[in-house]
């Protein structure tokens, strides 16, 4: 059962809710102190100069609309339903997200164990500057979001989903997602790449995907949810200066990745002949370097990323 109070109408509002006269669904509250038991259902909107207590139940969708105010949220109760944020919300004790946190605008600040879904829209912040973020589950980043995850420390073990567009093609110092953690560890996480609006890939293009201060570990898997237009092109994730990740579109026949298919690539194949490897010399991806790999290089001999 939810309890609400305002400076002028404490007794009236609490009595009406307790009697079941005022349903949760469709409530829009201003300047209100809202306590949730975690069993409510329906849509609730909490606006400026309010405060929040308790947890969000699986059948509740709470929208916070406070563009000029940092709404405080006490306790460590779980988020099992949906939290939609326009503005800012902040808590101190670590809580678990089992549902959906959708940061449409502004920020969500507080230590968290994410086991659900976090959506980050344009120029949003999700973090715990003085605490820890445990990012299991899914972090879904809008195309061109320039979103930030800011924490004293962070562990990423779930899925990071990005949507490259041509706007994110090799920008200077710009990333779709910035990990501003003092100490970020990527532990068995998956990077998913979905095409964003206007995405027009080409061999040799480079996309700044994730920027970070200090990163330990790397992604266990990179998944392209939509195949690239040329069956011989691949996404290749590269880590630069221990601080950021870039997505390169490579041609598998360009073994040495110099943007040309030539005698240097043939030489690289021969140097690794009849060995087991997962490196670029294994052109066809079967784990072994042999005539099948050489045949692909020969079939594309003379091609380059420059036309």
C-alpha positions as CSV (number, residue, x, y, z in Angstrom):
1,X,0.0,0.0,0.0
2,X,1.4,3.4,-0.9
3,X,1.4,6.3,1.5
4,X,1.6,9.9,0.4
5,X,1.8,13.1,2.2
6,X,2.0,16.8,1.4
7,X,2.5,19.7,3.8
8,X,-1.3,20.6,3.7
9,X,-3.1,17.3,3.2
10,X,-1.4,14.5,5.1
11,X,-4.5,13.0,6.8
12,X,-6.8,13.3,3.8
13,X,-4.6,11.7,1.2
14,X,-3.4,8.8,3.5
15,X,-7.0,8.1,4.5
16,X,-8.3,8.1,0.9
17,X,-5.6,5.7,-0.3
18,X,-6.1,3.3,2.7
19,X,-9.8,3.2,1.9
20,X,-9.0,2.3,-1.7
21,X,-10.8,5.3,-3.1
22,X,-7.8,6.7,-4.9
23,X,-6.2,4.1,-7.2
24,X,-2.5,4.1,-8.0
25,X,-2.9,3.9,-11.7
26,X,-2.7,7.4,-13.4
27,X,-1.6,9.3,-10.3
28,X,0.4,12.5,-10.9
29,X,1.9,13.9,-7.7
30,X,3.7,17.2,-7.0
31,X,5.5,18.2,-3.8
32,X,4.8,14.8,-2.3
33,X,6.5,12.4,0.0
34,X,5.7,9.0,-1.5
35,X,6.3,5.6,0.3
36,X,5.9,2.5,-1.8
37,X,5.5,-1.0,-0.3
38,X,6.6,-2.8,-3.5
39,X,3.2,-4.3,-4.0
40,X,1.5,-1.5,-6.0
41,X,0.4,-1.7,-9.6
42,X,-0.2,0.9,-12.3
43,X,1.4,4.1,-13.5
44,X,2.5,6.8,-11.1
45,X,4.2,10.1,-11.9
46,X,6.2,11.9,-9.3
47,X,7.1,15.5,-10.0
48,X,9.3,18.3,-8.6
49,X,10.1,18.8,-4.9
50,X,9.1,15.3,-3.9
51,X,10.8,12.4,-2.0
52,X,10.6,8.7,-2.5
53,X,10.8,5.7,-0.1
54,X,10.5,1.9,-0.6
55,X,10.7,-0.2,-3.7
56,X,9.0,-0.5,-7.1
57,X,7.0,-3.7,-7.5
58,X,6.9,-5.7,-10.7
59,X,3.5,-4.3,-11.7
60,X,4.3,-0.7,-11.1
61,X,5.7,1.9,-13.5
62,X,7.1,5.0,-11.7
63,X,7.9,8.1,-13.8
64,X,10.0,10.8,-12.2
65,X,9.6,14.2,-13.8
66,X,11.8,16.8,-12.1
67,X,14.1,18.5,-14.6
68,X,15.4,21.0,-12.1
69,X,15.5,18.9,-9.0
70,X,17.5,16.0,-7.5
71,X,14.8,13.7,-6.0
72,X,16.1,11.8,-2.9
73,X,15.2,8.1,-2.6
74,X,15.7,6.5,0.8
75,X,16.2,2.8,1.6
76,X,17.7,-0.1,-0.4
77,X,14.5,-1.7,-1.7
78,X,14.6,-3.5,-5.1
79,X,13.4,-2.1,-8.4
80,X,11.3,-4.9,-9.9
81,X,9.0,-2.8,-12.1
82,X,9.9,0.2,-14.3
83,X,11.6,3.4,-13.3
84,X,11.5,6.2,-16.0
85,X,13.5,9.3,-15.2
86,X,13.3,12.8,-16.7
87,X,15.6,14.8,-14.4
88,X,17.4,13.3,-11.5
89,X,17.0,10.7,-8.7
90,X,19.6,9.8,-6.1
91,X,20.0,7.2,-3.4
92,X,22.8,6.2,-1.0
93,X,22.3,2.5,-0.1
94,X,23.0,-0.2,-2.7
95,X,19.8,-1.5,-4.3
96,X,19.1,-4.2,-7.0
97,X,17.5,-3.6,-10.3
98,X,15.5,-6.6,-11.5
99,X,13.2,-4.6,-13.8
100,X,13.8,-1.6,-16.1
101,X,15.6,1.7,-15.4
102,X,14.9,4.0,-18.4
103,X,17.0,7.3,-18.1
104,X,15.3,9.4,-20.7
105,X,16.9,12.6,-19.6
106,X,19.2,13.6,-16.7
107,X,20.7,11.2,-14.3
108,X,20.3,8.3,-11.9
109,X,22.9,8.3,-9.1
110,X,23.3,5.5,-6.6
111,X,25.2,2.2,-6.1
112,X,23.4,-0.7,-7.8
113,X,23.4,-4.4,-8.7
114,X,21.9,-4.4,-12.2
115,X,20.3,-7.7,-13.0
116,X,17.6,-6.2,-15.3
117,X,17.7,-3.6,-18.1
118,X,19.2,-0.1,-18.0
119,X,18.4,2.2,-20.9
120,X,20.5,5.3,-21.4
121,X,19.3,8.0,-23.7
122,X,21.1,11.1,-25.1
123,X,23.6,12.7,-22.7
124,X,22.4,10.8,-19.7
125,X,24.3,9.7,-16.6
126,X,24.0,6.5,-14.6
127,X,26.4,6.1,-11.8
128,X,27.6,6.1,-8.2
129,X,30.5,8.6,-7.9
130,X,31.3,7.5,-4.4
131,X,30.2,3.8,-4.7
132,X,30.2,0.7,-6.8
133,X,28.2,-0.4,-9.9
134,X,27.7,-4.1,-10.5
135,X,26.5,-4.2,-14.1
136,X,25.2,-7.6,-14.9
137,X,22.0,-7.7,-16.9
138,X,21.8,-5.4,-19.9
139,X,22.9,-1.8,-20.5
140,X,21.2,-0.5,-23.6
141,X,22.5,2.7,-25.1
142,X,20.7,4.8,-27.7
143,X,22.3,5.7,-31.0
144,X,24.5,8.8,-30.5
145,X,23.6,8.8,-26.8
146,X,27.0,10.0,-25.5
147,X,25.9,8.4,-22.3
148,X,28.1,8.2,-19.2
149,X,28.5,5.6,-16.5
150,X,30.3,7.3,-13.5
151,X,31.3,5.4,-10.4
152,X,34.2,5.0,-8.0
153,X,34.4,1.4,-9.2
154,X,32.5,-0.7,-11.7
155,X,32.3,-4.3,-12.8
156,X,30.7,-5.1,-16.1
157,X,29.7,-8.8,-16.5
158,X,26.4,-8.6,-18.5
159,X,25.6,-7.1,-21.9
160,X,26.5,-3.7,-23.3
161,X,24.3,-2.9,-26.3
162,X,25.4,-0.1,-28.6
163,X,24.0,1.3,-31.9
164,X,26.7,2.8,-34.1
165,X,25.7,5.4,-36.7
166,X,27.7,7.4,-39.2
167,X,27.7,10.2,-36.6
168,X,29.9,8.0,-34.4
169,X,32.4,7.3,-37.2
170,X,35.8,8.2,-35.8
171,X,34.8,11.3,-33.8
172,X,37.5,13.0,-31.8
173,X,37.2,12.2,-28.2
174,X,33.5,11.2,-28.5
175,X,32.1,7.8,-27.5
176,X,28.7,6.3,-27.5
177,X,29.3,5.2,-23.9
178,X,31.9,6.6,-21.5
179,X,32.9,4.6,-18.4
180,X,34.2,7.3,-16.0
181,X,34.9,4.7,-13.3
182,X,38.1,5.1,-11.3
183,X,38.6,1.3,-11.7
184,X,36.5,-0.6,-14.2
185,X,36.7,-4.3,-14.7
186,X,35.1,-6.1,-17.6
187,X,34.5,-9.7,-16.6
188,X,33.1,-12.0,-19.2
189,X,30.8,-9.3,-20.6
190,X,29.2,-9.3,-24.1
191,X,29.2,-6.3,-26.5
192,X,26.2,-6.2,-28.8
193,X,26.3,-4.0,-31.9
194,X,23.1,-3.0,-33.6
195,X,22.9,-0.6,-36.6
196,X,21.7,2.8,-35.6
197,X,20.0,5.3,-37.9
198,X,22.0,6.1,-41.0
199,X,24.5,3.4,-40.3
200,X,26.5,2.8,-43.6
201,X,29.5,0.6,-42.9
202,X,32.5,0.3,-45.1
203,X,35.8,-1.6,-44.9
204,X,38.3,0.5,-43.0
205,X,35.8,2.6,-41.0
206,X,36.4,3.0,-37.3
207,X,33.8,3.7,-34.6
208,X,34.6,5.1,-31.2
209,X,32.4,2.9,-29.0
210,X,33.4,2.9,-25.4
211,X,35.7,5.4,-23.6
212,X,37.1,4.8,-20.1
213,X,39.7,6.0,-17.6
214,X,41.2,2.7,-16.6
215,X,39.9,-0.7,-17.8
216,X,40.9,-4.2,-16.7
217,X,39.9,-7.2,-18.8
218,X,38.0,-7.2,-22.1
219,X,34.8,-8.4,-23.6
220,X,34.4,-12.2,-24.0
221,X,32.3,-11.8,-27.1
222,X,31.3,-9.3,-29.7
223,X,27.9,-9.9,-31.4
224,X,26.7,-8.1,-34.5
225,X,22.9,-8.5,-34.4
226,X,22.6,-7.6,-38.1
227,X,25.1,-8.9,-40.6
228,X,27.4,-6.4,-42.4
229,X,26.5,-6.0,-46.1
230,X,29.7,-7.7,-47.4
231,X,29.9,-11.3,-46.1
232,X,33.7,-10.9,-45.9
233,X,33.6,-7.9,-43.6
234,X,33.7,-8.3,-39.8
235,X,33.5,-6.2,-36.7
236,X,36.8,-6.3,-34.8
237,X,37.0,-4.7,-31.4
238,X,40.4,-3.2,-30.5
239,X,41.5,-1.7,-27.2
240,X,43.6,1.4,-27.3
241,X,45.9,2.8,-24.6
242,X,44.1,0.8,-21.9
243,X,41.4,3.4,-21.9
244,X,38.9,2.9,-24.7
245,X,37.5,0.5,-27.3
246,X,37.0,1.1,-31.0
247,X,35.1,-1.0,-33.5
248,X,36.9,-1.5,-36.8
249,X,35.3,-2.9,-39.9
250,X,37.8,-5.3,-41.4
251,X,38.0,-7.5,-44.5
252,X,38.9,-11.1,-43.5
253,X,41.3,-11.4,-46.5
254,X,43.3,-8.3,-45.3
255,X,45.2,-10.5,-42.8
256,X,47.7,-7.9,-41.6
257,X,44.9,-5.2,-41.5
258,X,46.7,-2.6,-43.6
259,X,43.6,-2.0,-45.8
260,X,45.1,-3.8,-48.8
261,X,44.9,-7.5,-49.9
262,X,48.4,-8.2,-51.3
263,X,51.5,-10.4,-51.0
264,X,51.9,-9.4,-47.4
265,X,48.7,-11.2,-46.5
266,X,49.8,-14.3,-48.5
267,X,53.1,-14.2,-46.6
268,X,51.2,-14.0,-43.3
269,X,49.2,-17.1,-44.3
270,X,52.3,-19.1,-45.2
271,X,54.1,-18.1,-42.0
272,X,51.2,-19.6,-40.0
273,X,50.7,-22.6,-42.3
274,X,49.2,-25.7,-40.7
275,X,48.8,-24.1,-37.3
276,X,45.8,-23.9,-35.0
277,X,44.9,-20.3,-34.3
278,X,42.0,-17.9,-33.7
279,X,44.0,-15.0,-35.2
280,X,43.5,-13.2,-38.5
281,X,45.5,-15.9,-40.3
282,X,42.5,-18.2,-39.8
283,X,40.6,-16.3,-42.5
284,X,37.6,-18.7,-42.7
285,X,37.3,-19.1,-38.9
286,X,37.7,-22.8,-38.7
287,X,40.6,-22.7,-36.3
288,X,43.2,-24.0,-38.7
289,X,45.4,-22.3,-41.4
290,X,45.4,-24.1,-44.7
291,X,44.5,-23.9,-48.4
292,X,40.9,-22.7,-47.6
293,X,42.3,-19.6,-46.0
294,X,44.8,-19.0,-48.8
295,X,42.1,-19.4,-51.4
296,X,40.0,-16.5,-49.8
297,X,43.1,-14.2,-49.9
298,X,43.9,-15.1,-53.5
299,X,40.2,-14.5,-54.5
300,X,40.4,-10.9,-53.2
301,X,44.0,-10.2,-54.1
302,X,44.5,-6.6,-55.3
303,X,41.5,-5.2,-53.5
304,X,41.7,-2.3,-51.0
305,X,39.5,-0.3,-48.7
306,X,40.1,2.7,-51.0
307,X,38.3,1.3,-54.0
